[in-house]
Amino acid sequence: MHCLTATSPDTLSQLNEGLERGFACGGFVCEVTAGAPFSHYGARLTLRHDLPGALGRAFGFDDHPWGPPRLVGLRIRPGGQLRAKPYHAVDRLDERFELPAEWPRDLYPIWASLDGDVVELYLGKRDACEFGEFAARCLAPLGAAPPETAPAPRARSNVFGVGVRRERGRLTAISVYAGWRSLPRDAEIERQ
């Protein structure tokens, strides 16, 4: 926990309080992210629960318009406030979501979040392709260049992902991901 709050140690108690609330209802940590840049992301932990509704009740999402969330993200904002963010499992795209036209057609939905005026959607890529090609297509709506990666993720099926964020319907962010199965073994990364 200390490594997640090293740049803002005063947030450690808030993060612990959020975890205690999640653990008290039977939730468990399924993701830990030390976001970069910290000034934008801060500490990030995600809790999961096998019983629908348990985390929703614990974090005040009982009446969420999309129903009870399966995941709750604990987010420490750079200013030091703890926020809980609901995530819902998604098995199909519907009127809530709009995908950029440039995106690959073999994407499948995984998670989505409705948090105030912000809608986020996370999708996986079914077919194998080069990561640079995938990233370029996904980032095209923002006019952004694909990230330079070293080592480059390998082309494999079901290992790349993309997230889209819309605020009040306006596209504000796109994130691209490469899963661990696309990366070389640690020893090879160390040699590079």
C-alpha distance (Angstrom), angle and dihedral (degrees) to the residues before:
residue distance angle dihedral
M1 . . .
H2 3.78 . .
C3 3.81 92.2 .
L4 3.83 90.7 55.7
T5 3.78 92.2 53.0
A6 3.81 100.0 35.5
T7 3.80 93.8 116.9
S8 3.80 92.2 45.5
P9 3.83 108.1 26.7
D10 3.80 92.3 172.2
T11 3.83 88.8 72.2
L12 3.83 94.5 62.3
S13 3.81 93.5 89.7
Q14 3.82 91.8 49.8
L15 3.79 92.0 50.3
N16 3.82 90.5 48.3
E17 3.82 90.9 50.5
G18 3.81 90.6 52.6
L19 3.79 91.5 48.7
E20 3.79 92.1 48.9
R21 3.82 89.9 53.3
G22 3.80 90.7 50.4
F23 3.81 94.1 45.4
A24 3.82 92.3 47.2
C25 3.82 90.5 63.3
G26 3.83 92.6 45.4
G27 3.80 99.1 -95.9
F28 3.79 123.3 144.8
V29 3.79 135.2 -157.9
C30 3.79 112.6 -99.3
E31 3.81 100.5 167.6
V32 3.78 137.3 27.6
T33 3.79 120.1 -172.8
A34 3.76 128.6 -179.1
G35 3.79 94.2 -161.2
A36 3.74 123.2 -145.9
P37 2.91 126.4 -114.4
F38 3.79 90.7 35.0
S39 3.80 90.7 -159.5
H40 3.81 87.5 68.7
Y41 3.80 105.3 30.9
G42 3.79 110.8 24.0
A43 3.81 121.5 -177.7
R44 3.79 115.6 -18.9
L45 3.81 129.3 -168.9
T46 3.78 125.3 167.9
L47 3.79 123.8 -154.2
R48 3.79 126.7 -156.5
H49 3.78 132.5 -165.8
D50 3.79 128.9 -169.6
L51 3.82 93.5 -144.5
P52 3.80 114.3 73.3
G53 3.77 112.5 -123.5
A54 3.81 99.4 20.0
L55 3.81 95.7 102.1
G56 3.79 90.9 38.3
R57 3.79 90.7 58.0
A58 3.81 92.7 44.5
F59 3.82 93.5 52.5
G60 3.81 101.2 34.0
F61 3.81 100.0 -101.4
D62 3.83 95.1 123.8
D63 3.80 92.6 120.4
H64 3.79 99.0 38.0
P65 3.84 110.0 149.8
W66 3.82 91.0 -126.8
G67 3.81 94.3 48.4
P68 3.81 128.1 -112.9
P69 3.81 114.9 -15.3
R70 3.82 120.4 -124.2
L71 3.82 91.6 -150.9
V72 3.78 133.1 32.9
G73 3.76 119.1 -160.7
L74 3.78 118.4 -148.4
R75 3.78 107.3 -150.3
I76 3.77 127.5 -175.1
R77 3.76 107.8 -155.8
P78 3.81 118.0 -144.6
G79 3.82 88.8 -106.2
G80 3.81 88.7 61.2
Q81 3.82 102.9 -105.6
L82 3.79 121.2 134.5
R83 3.80 115.7 -132.4
A84 3.77 130.2 -175.4
K85 3.80 115.7 -144.7
P86 3.84 124.3 -166.3
Y87 3.82 121.8 -133.2
H88 3.79 123.2 -167.9
A89 3.79 128.5 -160.5
V90 3.80 110.0 -116.4
D91 3.80 124.1 -161.6
R92 3.82 99.6 173.1
L93 3.78 140.0 22.7
D94 3.79 117.1 -112.1
E95 3.82 140.3 161.6
R96 3.83 91.8 -60.0
F97 3.80 91.5 70.0
E98 3.78 134.9 59.3
L99 3.79 121.2 -170.6
P100 3.80 123.1 -157.4
A101 3.82 111.9 -105.9
E102 3.83 92.0 -126.7
W103 3.79 93.7 61.8
P104 3.81 123.4 107.8
R105 3.82 112.9 -92.5
D106 3.82 95.8 -134.5
L107 3.81 95.6 73.0
Y108 3.78 120.1 125.1
P109 3.84 126.4 -162.5
I110 3.79 120.6 -112.8
W111 3.83 111.5 161.2
A112 3.78 136.7 5.5
S113 3.78 135.4 -175.3
L114 3.79 131.8 -157.0
D115 3.80 107.8 -167.1
G116 3.80 111.8 165.9
D117 3.82 107.6 -60.9
V118 3.81 92.4 -13.2
V119 3.81 123.8 96.5
E120 3.80 119.1 -173.7
L121 3.78 125.5 -174.7
Y122 3.82 126.3 -169.5
L123 3.80 120.7 -160.6
G124 3.79 137.3 -179.1
K125 3.82 126.8 -138.0
R126 3.78 113.3 -125.0
D127 3.82 103.7 -164.3
A128 3.80 128.0 56.6
C129 3.81 119.7 -105.7
E130 3.79 138.6 144.9
F131 3.80 112.6 -70.8
G132 3.82 93.3 -131.2
E133 3.82 90.7 54.5
F134 3.81 91.5 47.5
A135 3.81 93.3 47.6
A136 3.82 92.6 46.8
R137 3.81 92.3 53.6
C138 3.78 93.1 45.7
L139 3.81 94.8 47.3
A140 3.84 95.2 43.6
P141 3.85 94.0 94.6
L142 3.81 89.2 62.3
G143 3.81 94.6 41.5
A144 3.81 88.9 -121.6
A145 3.79 125.1 147.6
P146 3.81 117.8 -122.6
P147 3.79 114.3 -99.2
E148 3.78 119.6 -98.5
T149 3.77 107.6 -117.9
A150 3.77 129.7 -169.5
P151 2.91 116.4 -142.1
A152 3.78 94.2 25.9
P153 3.81 115.1 -130.0
R154 3.80 112.2 -108.6
A155 3.79 123.0 -114.4
R156 3.81 107.4 -102.1
S157 3.77 134.8 143.4
N158 3.81 120.2 -98.6
V159 3.82 96.6 9.9
F160 3.81 104.6 98.3
G161 3.77 125.4 74.7
V162 3.76 141.7 179.2
G163 3.77 135.1 -158.6
V164 3.78 128.1 -159.1
R165 3.78 126.4 -161.4
R166 3.80 124.9 -161.0
E167 3.79 124.8 -175.4
R168 3.81 114.0 -161.7
G169 3.80 87.0 -16.2
R170 3.81 94.7 -54.0
L171 3.81 119.4 120.2
T172 3.82 107.2 -116.7
A173 3.81 107.4 159.4
I174 3.78 143.9 14.3
S175 3.81 123.2 -168.6
V176 3.81 126.3 -168.6
Y177 3.80 124.5 -155.8
A178 3.79 138.5 -165.9
G179 3.80 117.2 -159.3
W180 3.79 122.8 -133.9
R181 3.83 92.7 -104.4
S182 3.82 88.8 67.4
L183 3.80 93.4 57.0
P184 3.81 127.9 86.5
R185 3.79 119.5 -109.8
D186 3.80 116.3 -79.9
A187 3.81 93.6 -105.9
E188 3.79 90.8 55.1
I189 3.80 91.6 48.3
E190 3.82 89.8 50.8
R191 3.83 91.1 51.8
Q192 3.81 90.6 51.4
